[in-house]
Amino acid sequence: MYEDIFLTGQLDPWPRKTEMVQLLQAAGFSIDVGRYSIRINDCEHFVFQEYGGDLGEPQIDADASSLEKMLVDAGRVSTALISADIRHRFELYDELNEMVGYLHHKWSPPSDFQIKTDR
């Protein structure tokens, strides 16, 4: 069983912060909007941070206590992004830094990605 799963991700292009707030709310998420962040309250831990101003592209800070929970959380966020036709990819990693999941829209998976089933 996987534990301590974290997510890295990219969006291309990143929507403006107000657009991201609107699309997450339209998808039914409860969110908290800070000066430079959007926290999704319905997920175990999923935050779009460093959002706004001249900080560069936003970053995603997301993790969960299990692969199953991270797949649900990331899947819901991915579905919201797909509904807005936002190109994105989410890579899920375990505590050993091995990729254990991949969600995307209009993005090819890494050529060497294979889910390991021997755990």
N, CA, C and O atoms as a Tinker XYZ file with bonds, in Angstrom:
   476  protein
     1  N      0.836000   -1.188000    0.000000    73     2
     2  CA     0.000000    0.000000    0.000000    64     1     3
     3  C      0.879000    1.250000    0.000000    63     2     4     5
     4  O      1.864000    1.330000    0.734000    81     3
     5  N      0.512000    2.212000   -0.827000    73     3     6
     6  CA     1.252000    3.464000   -0.918000    64     5     7
     7  C      0.856000    4.389000    0.221000    63     6     8     9
     8  O     -0.295000    4.398000    0.655000    81     7
     9  N      1.800000    5.152000    0.693000    73     7    10
    10  CA     1.526000    6.174000    1.701000    64     9    11
    11  C      2.298000    7.426000    1.322000    63    10    12    13
    12  O      3.301000    7.363000    0.611000    81    11
    13  N      1.819000    8.556000    1.804000    73    11    14
    14  CA     2.491000    9.830000    1.555000    64    13    15
    15  C      2.709000   10.074000    0.066000    63    14    16    17
    16  O      3.844000   10.153000   -0.404000    81    15
    17  N      1.632000   10.191000   -0.646000    73    15    18
    18  CA     1.672000   10.448000   -2.082000    64    17    19
    19  C      1.674000   11.954000   -2.304000    63    18    20    21
    20  O      0.890000   12.674000   -1.686000    81    19
    21  N      2.551000   12.433000   -3.184000    73    19    22
    22  CA     2.528000   13.851000   -3.513000    64    21    23
    23  C      2.391000   14.029000   -5.013000    63    22    24    25
    24  O      2.676000   13.120000   -5.793000    81    23
    25  N      1.955000   15.203000   -5.399000    73    23    26
    26  CA     1.654000   15.500000   -6.789000    64    25    27
    27  C      2.524000   16.635000   -7.284000    63    26    28    29
    28  O      2.750000   17.618000   -6.578000    81    27
    29  N      3.006000   16.492000   -8.496000    73    27    30
    30  CA     3.597000   17.612000   -9.212000    64    29    31
    31  C      2.752000   17.795000  -10.460000    63    30    32    33
    32  O      2.185000   16.835000  -10.982000    81    31
    33  N      2.669000   19.023000  -10.931000    73    31    34
    34  CA     1.821000   19.229000  -12.087000    64    33    35
    35  C      2.162000   20.469000  -12.865000    63    34    36    37
    36  O      2.867000   21.361000  -12.393000    81    35
    37  N      1.642000   20.501000  -14.072000    73    35    38
    38  CA     1.813000   21.638000  -14.956000    64    37    39
    39  C      0.491000   21.932000  -15.640000    63    38    40    41
    40  O     -0.290000   21.021000  -15.915000    81    39
    41  N      0.241000   23.196000  -15.913000    73    39    42
    42  CA    -0.873000   23.644000  -16.713000    64    41    43
    43  C     -0.303000   24.492000  -17.833000    63    42    44    45
    44  O      0.663000   25.229000  -17.635000    81    43
    45  N     -0.907000   24.387000  -19.017000    73    43    46
    46  CA    -0.399000   25.147000  -20.152000    64    45    47
    47  C     -1.563000   25.594000  -21.032000    63    46    48    49
    48  O     -2.115000   24.785000  -21.779000    81    47
    49  N     -1.934000   26.840000  -20.958000    73    47    50
    50  CA    -1.396000   27.887000  -20.093000    64    49    51
    51  C     -2.113000   27.878000  -18.746000    63    50    52    53
    52  O     -3.177000   27.279000  -18.589000    81    51
    53  N     -1.502000   28.556000  -17.788000    73    51    54
    54  CA    -2.161000   28.749000  -16.509000    64    53    55
    55  C     -3.261000   29.793000  -16.700000    63    54    56    57
    56  O     -3.005000   30.866000  -17.247000    81    55
    57  N     -4.490000   29.488000  -16.254000    73    55    58
    58  CA    -5.526000   30.519000  -16.332000    64    57    59
    59  C     -5.239000   31.618000  -15.308000    63    58    60    61
    60  O     -4.528000   31.398000  -14.328000    81    59
    61  N     -5.796000   32.788000  -15.547000    73    59    62
    62  CA    -5.679000   33.846000  -14.540000    64    61    63
    63  C     -6.320000   33.362000  -13.242000    63    62    64    65
    64  O     -7.173000   32.474000  -13.250000    81    63
    65  N     -5.906000   33.944000  -12.153000    73    63    66
    66  CA    -6.383000   33.509000  -10.838000    64    65    67
    67  C     -7.902000   33.581000  -10.755000    63    66    68    69
    68  O     -8.530000   32.650000  -10.251000    81    67
    69  N     -8.502000   34.651000  -11.233000    73    67    70
    70  CA    -9.969000   34.782000  -11.170000    64    69    71
    71  C    -10.650000   33.692000  -11.999000    63    70    72    73
    72  O    -11.696000   33.176000  -11.606000    81    71
    73  N    -10.062000   33.342000  -13.136000    73    71    74
    74  CA   -10.616000   32.264000  -13.956000    64    73    75
    75  C    -10.517000   30.920000  -13.246000    63    74    76    77
    76  O    -11.442000   30.110000  -13.307000    81    75
    77  N     -9.388000   30.686000  -12.571000    73    75    78
    78  CA    -9.218000   29.427000  -11.837000    64    77    79
    79  C    -10.240000   29.323000  -10.712000    63    78    80    81
    80  O    -10.831000   28.265000  -10.501000    81    79
    81  N    -10.445000   30.411000   -9.999000    73    79    82
    82  CA   -11.438000   30.423000   -8.925000    64    81    83
    83  C    -12.812000   30.078000   -9.497000    63    82    84    85
    84  O    -13.527000   29.248000   -8.934000    81    83
    85  N    -13.182000   30.702000  -10.597000    73    83    86
    86  CA   -14.493000   30.466000  -11.199000    64    85    87
    87  C    -14.666000   29.026000  -11.661000    63    86    88    89
    88  O    -15.721000   28.428000  -11.447000    81    87
    89  N    -13.642000   28.466000  -12.293000    73    87    90
    90  CA   -13.799000   27.096000  -12.793000    64    89    91
    91  C    -13.834000   26.087000  -11.650000    63    90    92    93
    92  O    -14.542000   25.084000  -11.745000    81    91
    93  N    -13.093000   26.326000  -10.578000    73    91    94
    94  CA   -13.153000   25.424000   -9.421000    64    93    95
    95  C    -14.503000   25.512000   -8.726000    63    94    96    97
    96  O    -15.061000   24.492000   -8.321000    81    95
    97  N    -15.031000   26.722000   -8.585000    73    95    98
    98  CA   -16.346000   26.888000   -7.985000    64    97    99
    99  C    -17.423000   26.262000   -8.864000    63    98   100   101
   100  O    -18.348000   25.632000   -8.351000    81    99
   101  N    -17.316000   26.428000  -10.178000    73    99   102
   102  CA   -18.286000   25.830000  -11.104000    64   101   103
   103  C    -18.273000   24.305000  -11.012000    63   102   104   105
   104  O    -19.289000   23.653000  -11.253000    81   103
   105  N    -17.112000   23.743000  -10.662000    73   103   106
   106  CA   -16.990000   22.288000  -10.501000    64   105   107
   107  C    -17.496000   21.824000   -9.138000    63   106   108   109
   108  O    -17.492000   20.628000   -8.849000    81   107
   109  N    -17.933000   22.766000   -8.299000    73   107   110
   110  CA   -18.510000   22.415000   -7.008000    64   109   111
   111  C    -17.551000   22.381000   -5.844000    63   110   112   113
   112  O    -17.920000   21.934000   -4.758000    81   111
   113  N    -16.325000   22.841000   -6.040000    73   111   114
   114  CA   -15.344000   22.841000   -4.954000    64   113   115
   115  C    -15.600000   23.983000   -3.981000    63   114   116   117
   116  O    -16.012000   25.074000   -4.374000    81   115
   117  N    -15.352000   23.713000   -2.720000    73   115   118
   118  CA   -15.275000   24.747000   -1.695000    64   117   119
   119  C    -13.815000   25.174000   -1.648000    63   118   120   121
   120  O    -12.926000   24.342000   -1.472000    81   119
   121  N    -13.566000   26.479000   -1.806000    73   119   122
   122  CA   -12.190000   26.949000   -1.863000    64   121   123
   123  C    -11.987000   28.132000   -0.934000    63   122   124   125
   124  O    -12.935000   28.833000   -0.579000    81   123
   125  N    -10.744000   28.341000   -0.550000    73   123   126
   126  CA   -10.307000   29.538000    0.160000    64   125   127
   127  C     -9.316000   30.243000   -0.753000    63   126   128   129
   128  O     -8.356000   29.641000   -1.233000    81   127
   129  N     -9.561000   31.518000   -0.984000    73   127   130
   130  CA    -8.700000   32.291000   -1.858000    64   129   131
   131  C     -7.888000   33.253000   -1.019000    63   130   132   133
   132  O     -8.442000   34.103000   -0.322000    81   131
   133  N     -6.581000   33.120000   -1.085000    73   131   134
   134  CA    -5.677000   34.026000   -0.406000    64   133   135
   135  C     -5.060000   34.988000   -1.391000    63   134   136   137
   136  O     -5.373000   34.964000   -2.581000    81   135
   137  N     -4.206000   35.813000   -0.903000    73   135   138
   138  CA    -3.571000   36.802000   -1.779000    64   137   139
   139  C     -2.801000   36.130000   -2.918000    63   138   140   141
   140  O     -2.849000   36.599000   -4.056000    81   139
   141  N     -2.091000   35.036000   -2.621000    73   139   142
   142  CA    -1.296000   34.330000   -3.626000    64   141   143
   143  C     -1.618000   32.839000   -3.708000    63   142   144   145
   144  O     -0.788000   32.057000   -4.172000    81   143
   145  N     -2.801000   32.436000   -3.269000    73   143   146
   146  CA    -3.096000   31.007000   -3.274000    64   145   147
   147  C     -4.591000   30.737000   -3.433000    63   146   148   149
   148  O     -5.438000   31.590000   -3.169000    81   147
   149  N     -4.873000   29.514000   -3.875000    73   147   150
   150  CA    -6.231000   28.987000   -3.928000    64   149   151
   151  C     -6.168000   27.607000   -3.288000    63   150   152   153
   152  O     -5.546000   26.695000   -3.833000    81   151
   153  N     -6.803000   27.453000   -2.146000    73   151   154
   154  CA    -6.822000   26.172000   -1.427000    64   153   155
   155  C     -8.153000   25.489000   -1.687000    63   154   156   157
   156  O     -9.213000   26.099000   -1.548000    81   155
   157  N     -8.092000   24.211000   -2.069000    73   155   158
   158  CA    -9.304000   23.431000   -2.299000    64   157   159
   159  C     -9.632000   22.688000   -1.009000    63   158   160   161
   160  O     -8.927000   21.753000   -0.628000    81   159
   161  N    -10.696000   23.102000   -0.345000    73   159   162
   162  CA   -11.057000   22.533000    0.958000    64   161   163
   163  C    -11.578000   21.105000    0.858000    63   162   164   165
   164  O    -11.525000   20.364000    1.839000    81   163
   165  N    -12.078000   20.706000   -0.299000    73   163   166
   166  CA   -12.663000   19.379000   -0.470000    64   165   167
   167  C    -11.620000   18.291000   -0.679000    63   166   168   169
   168  O    -11.963000   17.110000   -0.723000    81   167
   169  N    -10.376000   18.663000   -0.805000    73   167   170
   170  CA    -9.289000   17.707000   -0.999000    64   169   171
   171  C     -8.479000   17.592000    0.291000    63   170   172   173
   172  O     -8.490000   18.498000    1.125000    81   171
   173  N     -7.779000   16.474000    0.442000    73   171   174
   174  CA    -6.955000   16.295000    1.634000    64   173   175
   175  C     -5.936000   17.428000    1.760000    63   174   176   177
   176  O     -5.796000   18.024000    2.828000    81   175
   177  N     -5.230000   17.722000    0.674000    73   175   178
   178  CA    -4.307000   18.865000    0.645000    64   177   179
   179  C     -4.019000   19.180000   -0.817000    63   178   180   181
   180  O     -3.277000   18.455000   -1.481000    81   179
   181  N     -4.607000   20.263000   -1.316000    73   179   182
   182  CA    -4.418000   20.655000   -2.714000    64   181   183
   183  C     -4.490000   22.166000   -2.774000    63   182   184   185
   184  O     -5.542000   22.760000   -2.539000    81   183
   185  N     -3.346000   22.793000   -3.097000    73   183   186
   186  CA    -3.250000   24.251000   -3.119000    64   185   187
   187  C     -2.537000   24.693000   -4.390000    63   186   188   189
   188  O     -1.475000   24.178000   -4.739000    81   187
   189  N     -3.144000   25.659000   -5.071000    73   187   190
   190  CA    -2.450000   26.374000   -6.133000    64   189   191
   191  C     -1.842000   27.577000   -5.438000    63   190   192   193
   192  O     -2.571000   28.413000   -4.904000    81   191
   193  N     -0.522000   27.681000   -5.433000    73   191   194
   194  CA     0.130000   28.743000   -4.665000    64   193   195
   195  C      1.040000   29.583000   -5.545000    63   194   196   197
   196  O      1.298000   29.262000   -6.705000    81   195
   197  N      1.518000   30.671000   -4.951000    73   195   198
   198  CA     2.329000   31.653000   -5.673000    64   197   199
   199  C      1.561000   32.160000   -6.885000    63   198   200   201
   200  O      2.134000   32.389000   -7.950000    81   199
   201  N      0.259000   32.332000   -6.703000    73   199   202
   202  CA    -0.645000   32.705000   -7.785000    64   201   203
   203  C     -0.873000   34.205000   -7.757000    63   202   204   205
   204  O     -1.492000   34.724000   -6.828000    81   203
   205  N     -0.386000   34.890000   -8.748000    73   203   206
   206  CA    -0.655000   36.314000   -8.858000    64   205   207
   207  C      0.590000   37.164000   -8.767000    63   206   208   209
   208  O      1.649000   36.717000   -8.326000    81   207
   209  N      0.435000   38.391000   -9.191000    73   207   210
   210  CA     1.552000   39.317000   -9.122000    64   209   211
   211  C      2.663000   38.921000  -10.071000    63   210   212   213
   212  O      2.411000   38.359000  -11.137000    81   211
   213  N      3.877000   39.210000   -9.687000    73   211   214
   214  CA     5.042000   38.939000  -10.538000    64   213   215
   215  C      5.845000   37.740000  -10.029000    63   214   216   217
   216  O      7.060000   37.676000  -10.216000    81   215
   217  N      5.171000   36.806000   -9.394000    73   215   218
   218  CA     5.855000   35.668000   -8.792000    64   217   219
   219  C      6.211000   34.578000   -9.804000    63   218   220   221
   220  O      6.838000   33.586000   -9.432000    81   219
   221  N      5.835000   34.734000  -11.049000    73   219   222
   222  CA     6.059000   33.691000  -12.038000    64   221   223
   223  C      4.854000   32.778000  -12.105000    63   222   224   225
   224  O      3.782000   33.098000  -11.590000    81   223
   225  N      5.043000   31.638000  -12.747000    73   223   226
   226  CA     3.928000   30.706000  -12.860000    64   225   227
   227  C      3.577000   30.132000  -11.497000    63   226   228   229
   228  O      4.458000   29.896000  -10.671000    81   227
   229  N      2.287000   29.905000  -11.262000    73   227   230
   230  CA     1.870000   29.287000  -10.004000    64   229   231
   231  C      2.461000   27.886000   -9.856000    63   230   232   233
   232  O      2.933000   27.288000  -10.823000    81   231
   233  N      2.426000   27.391000   -8.655000    73   231   234
   234  CA     2.896000   26.051000   -8.336000    64   233   235
   235  C      1.747000   25.284000   -7.694000    63   234   236   237
   236  O      0.810000   25.880000   -7.163000    81   235
   237  N      1.827000   23.967000   -7.746000    73   235   238
   238  CA     0.836000   23.122000   -7.090000    64   237   239
   239  C      1.492000   22.468000   -5.891000    63   238   240   241
   240  O      2.574000   21.893000   -6.001000    81   239
   241  N      0.838000   22.558000   -4.751000    73   239   242
   242  CA     1.275000   21.874000   -3.536000    64   241   243
   243  C      0.146000   20.928000   -3.158000    63   242   244   245
   244  O     -0.882000   21.360000   -2.638000    81   243
   245  N      0.335000   19.632000   -3.417000    73   243   246
   246  CA    -0.733000   18.665000   -3.157000    64   245   247
   247  C     -0.137000   17.350000   -2.687000    63   246   248   249
   248  O      0.867000   16.877000   -3.221000    81   247
   249  N     -0.771000   16.774000   -1.685000    73   247   250
   250  CA    -0.382000   15.446000   -1.232000    64   249   251
   251  C     -1.571000   14.797000   -0.549000    63   250   252   253
   252  O     -2.580000   15.443000   -0.266000    81   251
   253  N     -1.430000   13.515000   -0.293000    73   251   254
   254  CA    -2.486000   12.751000    0.371000    64   253   255
   255  C     -1.853000   11.579000    1.094000    63   254   256   257
   256  O     -0.705000   11.217000    0.837000    81   255
   257  N     -2.615000   10.993000    1.997000    73   255   258
   258  CA    -2.108000    9.898000    2.819000    64   257   259
   259  C     -2.129000    8.554000    2.091000    63   258   260   261
   260  O     -1.558000    7.579000    2.580000    81   259
   261  N     -2.786000    8.493000    0.919000    73   259   262
   262  CA    -2.815000    7.241000    0.163000    64   261   263
   263  C     -2.942000    7.542000   -1.329000    63   262   264   265
   264  O     -3.397000    8.614000   -1.729000    81   263
   265  N     -2.533000    6.578000   -2.130000    73   263   266
   266  CA    -2.668000    6.718000   -3.570000    64   265   267
   267  C     -4.135000    6.836000   -3.952000    63   266   268   269
   268  O     -4.487000    7.634000   -4.820000    81   267
   269  N     -4.983000    6.060000   -3.319000    73   267   270
   270  CA    -6.402000    6.090000   -3.631000    64   269   271
   271  C     -6.991000    7.484000   -3.401000    63   270   272   273
   272  O     -7.745000    7.988000   -4.234000    81   271
   273  N     -6.646000    8.102000   -2.275000    73   271   274
   274  CA    -7.154000    9.435000   -1.971000    64   273   275
   275  C     -6.593000   10.466000   -2.949000    63   274   276   277
   276  O     -7.320000   11.350000   -3.402000    81   275
   277  N     -5.306000   10.357000   -3.277000    73   275   278
   278  CA    -4.713000   11.313000   -4.212000    64   277   279
   279  C     -5.328000   11.167000   -5.586000    63   278   280   281
   280  O     -5.549000   12.169000   -6.266000    81   279
   281  N     -5.615000    9.934000   -6.019000    73   279   282
   282  CA    -6.260000    9.738000   -7.318000    64   281   283
   283  C     -7.649000   10.367000   -7.352000    63   282   284   285
   284  O     -8.043000   10.946000   -8.365000    81   283
   285  N     -8.388000   10.259000   -6.262000    73   283   286
   286  CA    -9.713000   10.885000   -6.200000    64   285   287
   287  C     -9.574000   12.403000   -6.256000    63   286   288   289
   288  O    -10.233000   13.058000   -7.064000    81   287
   289  N     -8.723000   12.962000   -5.405000    73   287   290
   290  CA    -8.558000   14.419000   -5.350000    64   289   291
   291  C     -8.039000   14.968000   -6.680000    63   290   292   293
   292  O     -8.615000   15.900000   -7.241000    81   291
   293  N     -6.955000   14.387000   -7.175000    73   291   294
   294  CA    -6.371000   14.861000   -8.433000    64   293   295
   295  C     -7.329000   14.635000   -9.591000    63   294   296   297
   296  O     -7.392000   15.448000  -10.514000    81   295
   297  N     -8.069000   13.546000   -9.550000    73   295   298
   298  CA    -9.042000   13.260000  -10.595000    64   297   299
   299  C    -10.144000   14.304000  -10.652000    63   298   300   301
   300  O    -10.554000   14.716000  -11.737000    81   299
   301  N    -10.622000   14.731000   -9.499000    73   299   302
   302  CA   -11.670000   15.769000   -9.462000    64   301   303
   303  C    -11.135000   17.097000   -9.989000    63   302   304   305
   304  O    -11.822000   17.789000  -10.741000    81   303
   305  N     -9.917000   17.455000   -9.599000    73   303   306
   306  CA    -9.331000   18.709000  -10.079000    64   305   307
   307  C     -9.073000   18.608000  -11.585000    63   306   308   309
   308  O     -9.334000   19.557000  -12.325000    81   307
   309  N     -8.567000   17.470000  -12.035000    73   307   310
   310  CA    -8.322000   17.267000  -13.457000    64   309   311
   311  C     -9.619000   17.395000  -14.251000    63   310   312   313
   312  O     -9.634000   18.020000  -15.311000    81   311
   313  N    -10.691000   16.820000  -13.759000    73   311   314
   314  CA   -11.983000   16.916000  -14.437000    64   313   315
   315  C    -12.436000   18.368000  -14.556000    63   314   316   317
   316  O    -12.977000   18.768000  -15.587000    81   315
   317  N    -12.217000   19.155000  -13.507000    73   315   318
   318  CA   -12.565000   20.584000  -13.559000    64   317   319
   319  C    -11.737000   21.298000  -14.623000    63   318   320   321
   320  O    -12.257000   22.138000  -15.357000    81   319
   321  N    -10.457000   20.966000  -14.708000    73   319   322
   322  CA    -9.597000   21.590000  -15.716000    64   321   323
   323  C     -9.986000   21.148000  -17.125000    63   322   324   325
   324  O     -9.956000   21.945000  -18.063000    81   323
   325  N    -10.351000   19.877000  -17.268000    73   323   326
   326  CA   -10.793000   19.373000  -18.572000    64   325   327
   327  C    -12.048000   20.104000  -19.022000    63   326   328   329
   328  O    -12.187000   20.432000  -20.200000    81   327
   329  N    -12.972000   20.365000  -18.084000    73   327   330
   330  CA   -14.210000   21.060000  -18.458000    64   329   331
   331  C    -13.930000   22.446000  -19.022000    63   330   332   333
   332  O    -14.733000   22.972000  -19.794000    81   331
   333  N    -12.806000   23.042000  -18.648000    73   331   334
   334  CA   -12.396000   24.345000  -19.180000    64   333   335
   335  C    -11.390000   24.173000  -20.321000    63   334   336   337
   336  O    -10.842000   25.157000  -20.817000    81   335
   337  N    -11.148000   22.934000  -20.737000    73   335   338
   338  CA   -10.217000   22.588000  -21.818000    64   337   339
   339  C     -8.811000   23.132000  -21.556000    63   338   340   341
   340  O     -8.144000   23.638000  -22.458000    81   339
   341  N     -8.383000   23.014000  -20.307000    73   339   342
   342  CA    -7.040000   23.458000  -19.939000    64   341   343
   343  C     -6.082000   22.266000  -20.029000    63   342   344   345
   344  O     -6.263000   21.254000  -19.353000    81   343
   345  N     -5.082000   22.406000  -20.859000    73   343   346
   346  CA    -4.060000   21.368000  -21.017000    64   345   347
   347  C     -3.281000   21.258000  -19.706000    63   346   348   349
   348  O     -2.801000   22.257000  -19.170000    81   347
   349  N     -3.165000   20.026000  -19.198000    73   347   350
   350  CA    -2.468000   19.844000  -17.923000    64   349   351
   351  C     -1.983000   18.404000  -17.773000    63   350   352   353
   352  O     -2.388000   17.493000  -18.495000    81   351
   353  N     -1.095000   18.256000  -16.795000    73   351   354
   354  CA    -0.659000   16.921000  -16.397000    64   353   355
   355  C     -0.369000   16.921000  -14.909000    63   354   356   357
   356  O      0.141000   17.894000  -14.354000    81   355
   357  N     -0.706000   15.806000  -14.274000    73   355   358
   358  CA    -0.432000   15.590000  -12.857000    64   357   359
   359  C      0.349000   14.289000  -12.730000    63   358   360   361
   360  O     -0.095000   13.242000  -13.201000    81   359
   361  N      1.504000   14.357000  -12.096000    73   359   362
   362  CA     2.306000   13.171000  -11.810000    64   361   363
   363  C      2.215000   12.897000  -10.316000    63   362   364   365
   364  O      2.392000   13.803000   -9.501000    81   363
   365  N      1.942000   11.657000   -9.960000    73   363   366
   366  CA     1.823000   11.259000   -8.558000    64   365   367
   367  C      3.038000   10.421000   -8.173000    63   366   368   369
   368  O      3.412000    9.485000   -8.879000    81   367
   369  N      3.645000   10.772000   -7.045000    73   367   370
   370  CA     4.856000   10.098000   -6.585000    64   369   371
   371  C      4.659000    9.549000   -5.183000    63   370   372   373
   372  O      3.943000   10.126000   -4.366000    81   371
   373  N      5.311000    8.422000   -4.922000    73   371   374
   374  CA     5.248000    7.829000   -3.588000    64   373   375
   375  C      6.412000    8.320000   -2.733000    63   374   376   377
   376  O      7.189000    9.182000   -3.146000    81   375
   377  N      6.514000    7.752000   -1.534000    73   375   378
   378  CA     7.538000    8.182000   -0.586000    64   377   379
   379  C      8.956000    7.849000   -1.052000    63   378   380   381
   380  O      9.924000    8.384000   -0.512000    81   379
   381  N      9.086000    6.972000   -2.047000    73   379   382
   382  CA    10.398000    6.626000   -2.606000    64   381   383
   383  C     10.710000    7.448000   -3.854000    63   382   384   385
   384  O     11.698000    7.194000   -4.544000    81   383
   385  N      9.862000    8.432000   -4.136000    73   383   386
   386  CA    10.023000    9.305000   -5.305000    64   385   387
   387  C      9.828000    8.563000   -6.627000    63   386   388   389
   388  O     10.386000    8.956000   -7.652000    81   387
   389  N      9.036000    7.491000   -6.601000    73   387   390
   390  CA     8.717000    6.756000   -7.814000    64   389   391
   391  C      7.338000    7.179000   -8.300000    63   390   392   393
   392  O      6.404000    7.285000   -7.505000    81   391
   393  N      7.205000    7.423000   -9.616000    73   391   394
   394  CA     5.913000    7.815000  -10.149000    64   393   395
   395  C      4.957000    6.630000  -10.076000    63   394   396   397
   396  O      5.255000    5.543000  -10.571000    81   395
   397  N      3.799000    6.860000   -9.448000    73   395   398
   398  CA     2.815000    5.793000   -9.257000    64   397   399
   399  C      1.469000    6.126000   -9.893000    63   398   400   401
   400  O      0.540000    5.321000   -9.836000    81   399
   401  N      1.361000    7.301000  -10.496000    73   399   402
   402  CA     0.125000    7.674000  -11.165000    64   401   403
   403  C      0.344000    8.849000  -12.087000    63   402   404   405
   404  O      1.277000    9.632000  -11.910000    81   403
   405  N     -0.529000    8.966000  -13.077000    73   403   406
   406  CA    -0.402000   10.036000  -14.055000    64   405   407
   407  C     -1.783000   10.376000  -14.586000    63   406   408   409
   408  O     -2.492000    9.502000  -15.086000    81   407
   409  N     -2.167000   11.630000  -14.482000    73   407   410
   410  CA    -3.427000   12.126000  -15.030000    64   409   411
   411  C     -3.093000   13.272000  -15.961000    63   410   412   413
   412  O     -2.198000   14.067000  -15.675000    81   411
   413  N     -3.806000   13.365000  -17.078000    73   411   414
   414  CA    -3.473000   14.441000  -18.009000    64   413   415
   415  C     -4.650000   14.756000  -18.925000    63   414   416   417
   416  O     -5.617000   14.000000  -19.019000    81   415
   417  N     -4.535000   15.878000  -19.584000    73   415   418
   418  CA    -5.444000   16.292000  -20.649000    64   417   419
   419  C     -4.602000   16.961000  -21.719000    63   418   420   421
   420  O     -3.974000   17.993000  -21.481000    81   419
   421  N     -4.597000   16.347000  -22.923000    73   419   422
   422  CA    -3.837000   16.861000  -24.064000    64   421   423
   423  C     -2.333000   16.932000  -23.795000    63   422   424   425
   424  O     -1.644000   17.823000  -24.292000    81   423
   425  N     -1.834000   15.980000  -23.002000    73   423   426
   426  CA    -0.403000   15.920000  -22.682000    64   425   427
   427  C     -0.002000   14.456000  -22.733000    63   426   428   429
   428  O     -0.691000   13.606000  -22.169000    81   427
   429  N      1.079000   14.156000  -23.384000    73   427   430
   430  CA     1.516000   12.767000  -23.490000    64   429   431
   431  C      2.176000   12.312000  -22.194000    63   430   432   433
   432  O      2.877000   13.087000  -21.544000    81   431
   433  N      1.950000   11.057000  -21.821000    73   431   434
   434  CA     2.633000   10.537000  -20.626000    64   433   435
   435  C      4.117000   10.348000  -20.902000    63   434   436   437
   436  O      4.525000   10.211000  -22.055000    81   435
   437  N      4.922000   10.341000  -19.851000    73   435   438
   438  CA     6.351000   10.065000  -20.031000    64   437   439
   439  C      6.530000    8.704000  -20.691000    63   438   440   441
   440  O      5.800000    7.763000  -20.379000    81   439
   441  N      7.483000    8.594000  -21.589000    73   439   442
   442  CA     7.666000    7.354000  -22.344000    64   441   443
   443  C      8.054000    6.175000  -21.461000    63   442   444   445
   444  O      7.781000    5.028000  -21.814000    81   443
   445  N      8.682000    6.436000  -20.327000    73   443   446
   446  CA     9.127000    5.343000  -19.464000    64   445   447
   447  C      8.183000    5.078000  -18.298000    63   446   448   449
   448  O      8.536000    4.337000  -17.380000    81   447
   449  N      6.979000    5.674000  -18.314000    73   447   450
   450  CA     6.066000    5.528000  -17.182000    64   449   451
   451  C      5.341000    4.197000  -17.237000    63   450   452   453
   452  O      4.703000    3.868000  -18.237000    81   451
   453  N      5.442000    3.436000  -16.162000    73   451   454
   454  CA     4.694000    2.213000  -15.959000    64   453   455
   455  C      4.292000    2.140000  -14.500000    63   454   456   457
   456  O      5.123000    2.319000  -13.609000    81   455
   457  N      3.011000    1.876000  -14.254000    73   455   458
   458  CA     2.568000    1.720000  -12.866000    64   457   459
   459  C      3.122000    0.401000  -12.339000    63   458   460   461
   460  O      2.968000   -0.650000  -12.962000    81   459
   461  N      3.763000    0.476000  -11.193000    73   459   462
   462  CA     4.315000   -0.716000  -10.583000    64   461   463
   463  C      3.216000   -1.402000   -9.778000    63   462   464   465
   464  O      2.543000   -0.768000   -8.965000    81   463
   465  N      3.042000   -2.705000  -10.011000    73   463   466
   466  CA     1.976000   -3.443000   -9.337000    64   465   467
   467  C      2.527000   -4.488000   -8.366000    63   466   468   469
   468  O      1.764000   -5.299000   -7.843000    81   467
   469  N      3.819000   -4.483000   -8.122000    73   467   470
   470  CA     4.438000   -5.513000   -7.277000    64   469   471
   471  C      4.586000   -5.092000   -5.825000    63   470   472   473
   472  O      5.458000   -5.600000   -5.120000    81   471
   473  N      3.753000   -4.179000   -5.373000    73   471   474
   474  CA     3.855000   -3.728000   -3.983000    64   473   475
   475  C      2.731000   -4.287000   -3.166000    63   474   476
   476  O      2.646000   -4.018000   -1.967000    81   475
